[in-house]
Amino acid sequence: MDQQEELSNAIIDYQVKHHVNDTDLAFASHLSVEKIHAMKTGDGEFTSEEINQLYDYMTTNA
């Protein structure tokens, strides 16, 4: 499994567990909806800093 697939799965698992959609996760993690969607699909541009910000949020709010 590559890093993109791991990130996508982590986002989806978090959303299912906490019953949140892309918009809710974006608002709570202080990232844009477009960034969250791009991370889930592997399309678009996002930085490693943004990935770390999302992982930090999901870990803290698990």
C-alpha positions in Angstrom: 0.0 0.0 0.0 1.5 3.4 -1.0 1.4 6.6 1.1 -1.5 8.1 -0.9 -3.6 5.0 -0.4 -2.8 5.0 3.3 -3.8 8.7 3.6 -7.0 8.1 1.7 -7.9 5.1 3.9 -7.1 7.0 7.1 -9.4 9.9 6.1 -12.2 7.6 5.1 -11.9 5.5 8.3 -11.9 8.7 10.4 -14.9 10.0 8.6 -16.9 6.8 9.0 -15.9 6.4 12.7 -16.8 10.0 13.6 -19.7 10.5 11.1 -18.2 13.5 9.4 -18.1 14.5 5.8 -15.3 16.4 3.9 -16.8 19.8 4.9 -16.9 18.9 8.6 -13.4 17.5 8.6 -12.1 20.5 6.6 -13.7 23.0 9.1 -12.4 21.1 12.1 -8.9 20.6 10.8 -8.5 24.2 9.4 -7.9 22.9 5.8 -10.0 23.6 2.8 -12.6 21.2 1.5 -10.7 21.0 -1.7 -7.6 19.9 0.1 -9.4 17.2 2.0 -11.0 15.9 -1.2 -7.7 16.1 -3.0 -6.0 14.0 -0.3 -8.8 11.4 -0.4 -8.7 11.1 -4.2 -4.9 11.7 -4.8 -5.7 14.5 -7.3 -4.8 18.1 -6.9 -2.0 19.7 -4.9 -1.3 19.5 -1.2 1.9 19.7 0.9 3.4 17.4 3.4 2.7 20.1 6.0 -1.0 19.9 5.2 -0.9 16.1 5.4 0.8 16.3 8.8 -1.7 18.9 9.9 -4.6 16.5 9.0 -2.9 13.5 10.6 -2.3 15.5 13.8 -5.9 16.6 13.9 -7.2 13.0 13.4 -4.8 11.6 16.0 -5.7 14.2 18.6 -9.4 13.8 18.0 -9.5 10.0 17.5 
